[in-house]
């Protein structure tokens, strides 16, 4: 048990350092992040060293269970491409400009409007997409208006990583844990809607109290005179594709269709419909479809598959079983806190995969234990930048836009907001 455990520990430490330091290698004109390459190499050596065998890995990837990593990847990447397509069409940028227009000279109104639109979009898309889309925009308008961007970038990040717990599609960690234990779309919503609403209300109140003085200062927004144009045909196709996907996923258990088929079909059908539309109107360029496909998070594929092998090693050496015995039957608030802390040590995706295996070895497993870990896997993102890959991307975007926002500042705001938000969400899950 000792050697595989040490090997896995060193791998996770090296992976974490590579994420924080943003290590990359360049092959021709392509920059590749090292975090998933480190994990992939480590997984290969696990097979070479005999920490797990090929047949177990093969069975893991071809089995027909909900925990099959390939099915989970299909769900997340398909949903992501739908969201990215809407971004390429200009839908998110249009909504952001609409918010600026409505707010006029009131920072308080602007703050509330941005929070609401980011929250609503996070519910129907995903937290990562919103952060990647809105963070550069917030940096831009703050510079144009000559105001402190801090209230807006913090509220955006908190909103995106709190409301992402509302539906199963909000975060890959939701998808992984829920589908691993056959929790369907409706059951997830019924159990997580109220805890999300209460936790988000607490986080918004804290945000408003922290930034209320800065928001009292008036601003003059110089709107971008560039007209935002969206092709109505592509926009309609994109919105129909996303809404159809959400509705079908909601009723998938009632029509006896495995959830992973639905986003795959809806994404494929949406892209095909858009492509056919470009053939009808030959003046329309098709490069927005190519850009949307290129922006899909393909690095998550080797990352998730390699992490599956690492978790298999932990299972084979008996560590998973020992940890399961430790938390089995424990209070769900404690389980949520452990998940939260672990995610901020090794990142939320490895934490989620680890807990999925742990829960499978628990004799006294309850759905509340799963929901508490899901809640923690989202809220951990705004405690430290290490908590989620979204945090690392967020800090990188701010640096690129020359916004001064240190790791210390991130953690300072995170400590004030994340802990009360987490305890509120976990408390509601416990009471329900």
Secondary structure as the mmCIF struct_conf table of DSSP 4:
data_model
#
loop_
_struct_conf.conf_type_id
_struct_conf.id
_struct_conf.beg_label_comp_id
_struct_conf.beg_label_asym_id
_struct_conf.beg_label_seq_id
_struct_conf.end_label_comp_id
_struct_conf.end_label_asym_id
_struct_conf.end_label_seq_id
HELX_RH_AL_P HELX_RH_AL_P1 UNK A 2 UNK A 21
TURN_TY1_P TURN_TY1_P1 UNK A 22 UNK A 22
STRN STRN1 UNK A 24 UNK A 27
TURN_TY1_P TURN_TY1_P2 UNK A 28 UNK A 29
STRN STRN2 UNK A 30 UNK A 33
HELX_RH_AL_P HELX_RH_AL_P2 UNK A 34 UNK A 49
TURN_TY1_P TURN_TY1_P3 UNK A 50 UNK A 50
BEND BEND1 UNK A 51 UNK A 52
HELX_RH_AL_P HELX_RH_AL_P3 UNK A 54 UNK A 62
BEND BEND2 UNK A 65 UNK A 65
TURN_TY1_P TURN_TY1_P4 UNK A 66 UNK A 67
HELX_RH_AL_P HELX_RH_AL_P4 UNK A 69 UNK A 89
TURN_TY1_P TURN_TY1_P5 UNK A 90 UNK A 90
HELX_RH_AL_P HELX_RH_AL_P5 UNK A 91 UNK A 103
TURN_TY1_P TURN_TY1_P6 UNK A 104 UNK A 105
HELX_RH_AL_P HELX_RH_AL_P6 UNK A 107 UNK A 124
BEND BEND3 UNK A 125 UNK A 125
HELX_RH_AL_P HELX_RH_AL_P7 UNK A 127 UNK A 145
TURN_TY1_P TURN_TY1_P7 UNK A 146 UNK A 146
HELX_RH_AL_P HELX_RH_AL_P8 UNK A 150 UNK A 160
TURN_TY1_P TURN_TY1_P8 UNK A 161 UNK A 162
HELX_RH_3T_P HELX_RH_3T_P1 UNK A 163 UNK A 165
BEND BEND4 UNK A 166 UNK A 167
HELX_RH_3T_P HELX_RH_3T_P2 UNK A 168 UNK A 170
HELX_RH_AL_P HELX_RH_AL_P9 UNK A 172 UNK A 180
TURN_TY1_P TURN_TY1_P9 UNK A 181 UNK A 182
HELX_RH_AL_P HELX_RH_AL_P10 UNK A 185 UNK A 215
TURN_TY1_P TURN_TY1_P10 UNK A 216 UNK A 216
BEND BEND5 UNK A 217 UNK A 217
BEND BEND6 UNK A 226 UNK A 226
HELX_RH_AL_P HELX_RH_AL_P11 UNK A 232 UNK A 250
TURN_TY1_P TURN_TY1_P11 UNK A 251 UNK A 256
HELX_RH_AL_P HELX_RH_AL_P12 UNK A 259 UNK A 280
BEND BEND7 UNK A 281 UNK A 281
TURN_TY1_P TURN_TY1_P12 UNK A 282 UNK A 283
BEND BEND8 UNK A 284 UNK A 284
HELX_RH_AL_P HELX_RH_AL_P13 UNK A 287 UNK A 294
TURN_TY1_P TURN_TY1_P13 UNK A 295 UNK A 295
BEND BEND9 UNK A 296 UNK A 296
TURN_TY1_P TURN_TY1_P14 UNK A 298 UNK A 298
HELX_RH_AL_P HELX_RH_AL_P14 UNK A 299 UNK A 316
TURN_TY1_P TURN_TY1_P15 UNK A 317 UNK A 318
HELX_RH_AL_P HELX_RH_AL_P15 UNK A 319 UNK A 327
TURN_TY1_P TURN_TY1_P16 UNK A 328 UNK A 329
HELX_RH_AL_P HELX_RH_AL_P16 UNK A 332 UNK A 346
HELX_RH_AL_P HELX_RH_AL_P17 UNK A 348 UNK A 360
TURN_TY1_P TURN_TY1_P17 UNK A 361 UNK A 361
TURN_TY1_P TURN_TY1_P18 UNK A 363 UNK A 364
HELX_RH_AL_P HELX_RH_AL_P18 UNK A 367 UNK A 379
HELX_RH_3T_P HELX_RH_3T_P3 UNK A 380 UNK A 382
TURN_TY1_P TURN_TY1_P19 UNK A 383 UNK A 383
HELX_RH_3T_P HELX_RH_3T_P4 UNK A 385 UNK A 387
HELX_RH_AL_P HELX_RH_AL_P19 UNK A 389 UNK A 400
TURN_TY1_P TURN_TY1_P20 UNK A 401 UNK A 402
HELX_RH_AL_P HELX_RH_AL_P20 UNK A 407 UNK A 431
#
